[in-house]
């Protein structure tokens, strides 16, 4: 059986039981509702409060709970809090207590106060108050909430979030993140009997912490921008910093690893790193060296990615040997590293690999709830049915969408066939915002809250990165390819893994197809692929099929519908994104939005615009055409 959970232990969960899962311990607060062992709804708090990551990961934010998310999943499930049989969260204060001596033995390397003796005590006290805070928020009896509340160990929650939704009856499990209670990596054996820990690596050895520190060193925001480092790596030469990273991350011959980080980095003292790398720490406003003759920052990213690939492969081989399983499930924040996942899928010897769509901490809400549901009933697990879809967030009717468009005064028209309309626009080189059905759970846009474009257009990547998403030019954009044609485009030595259906594995593009899709091809000839099966998203599949019929290309560029913010959730969010960025059209439900933005439709230029034009033009008079304002 799996590890025990904390809380008042009562009778087994009955058939049809309802479980509320929440995550709030560190960051990425989220909530989900499970009924009869199946996820009914799940959402991340950031989609409502519009704060990337939902909240900052500091001890003082422990009781910042995902109330908007809880409200949504209860409403979607048609229940109130009193109707919920069990409430689970993906962190165990009792388990955390077992590692309390670690915080005095090792100095912390990350801000947040979690890994200090005083911070740890405060953290555990605050965690214990979560049931009372929930009871107060919903005005229900706190004793009732306390009796129904369970604290599920963090890595067990991660592993449950991957195994129970997977299509496998048995699997090896890997959880790799920054830190759980005090473990940073867990190897597990998963089958009908539950999830059993085989081996674990504890703090201070943490691959996730290395990524966070290096992300900060390179001038980005640790615990949020690690994906940028993964993208930057393709432009560098790992050999330039290979020896240096071998002193930070040390894989052992037995498949385990150790890490070494200077605690001074918590004070923003990176002198040890600067001496080791021969590179000064980059401040956020300083130029990034990633192309041309000077690629020192890209070289650092490349060496880190190479070492991460090595660790992943060693761990995968170790858990395969220890468990004898043919399938692997992955979760934990570091499991969002699509490059390493692709390496594991290709070279670890497993028949197939599944990664939780929300592999980071948001997914522990699902894991905690599914663990309580699956372990509590004793009923046989239904393979792949616990979370049959990642589309678990809010949906909006055409009436909702029309009302939002009217509030924002955006000209629109209702179209008879949104997929055909979108395909026609995309085939003529337009960038289209695509807003349909229920929102995705997890960080990847999978076809319901997406910005779409033709992958054959070389300039479209620069347009999206610089004019729409306002992000670094080196960032790659991802393709969604129809499953029926995937093998014609993807260069893989074995069948494409389950993780590719969720845009969580990177593969090489076939050499004879590289020239066809420059917009989604990364510097190293790879792409983070979403392989789209009809049953996964019928409407999106219909759109790609229509685009294929018009262009002969069974693929679209697919990136998240946002601009330096969480992915849009509501029609209002989509309208706001449309107004502040530059793309060609939106299709929200059945409604099409195109044309000029409001400030582009003004009948005449303002005095400031006229003066600005004269200043730009020098002494020559600038004549504006009647009825036209702006350039």
Secondary structure, DSSP 4 states (H G I P E B T S, - for coil): -PPP-BS---SPPPTT-EEEEEE-SSS--EEEEEETTEEEEEEETHHHH--TTSS--SGGGTT---HHHHHHHHHHHT--GGG-SEEEES--HHHHHHTHHHHHHS--SSSSSTTSHHHHHHHHHHHHTHHHHHHHHHT--HHHHHHHEEE--HHHHHHHHHHTTSS-SSEEEEEE-S-SSSEEEEEEEEETTEEEEEEEEETT--HHHHHHHHHHHTTS-TTT-HHHHHHHGGGS-GGGTHHHHTTTEEE-TTS-EEE---GGGGGT--HHHHHHHT-PPPPTTSPP--BTTB-HHHHHHHHHHHHHHHHHHHHHHHHHHHH--SEEEEESGGGG-HHHHHHHHHHS--SEEEE-TTTTGGGHHHHHHHHHHHHHH-PPP-TTTTT--SB-S----HHHHHHHHHHTT---EE-S-HHHHHHHHHHTT--EEEE-SSPBSSSS--SSEEEEE-TT-TTHHHIIIIIIS---TT---EEEEEGGGHHHHEE-SSPPPGGGGGT-EEEEEPGGGGGG-GGG--TTSEEEEEEE-TTT-HHHHHHHHHHHHHHS--EEEEEES-SSSSPP-SHHHHHHHHHHS--SEEEETTEEE-S--GGGS-SS--HHHHHHHHHHHTTSPP-PPTT----
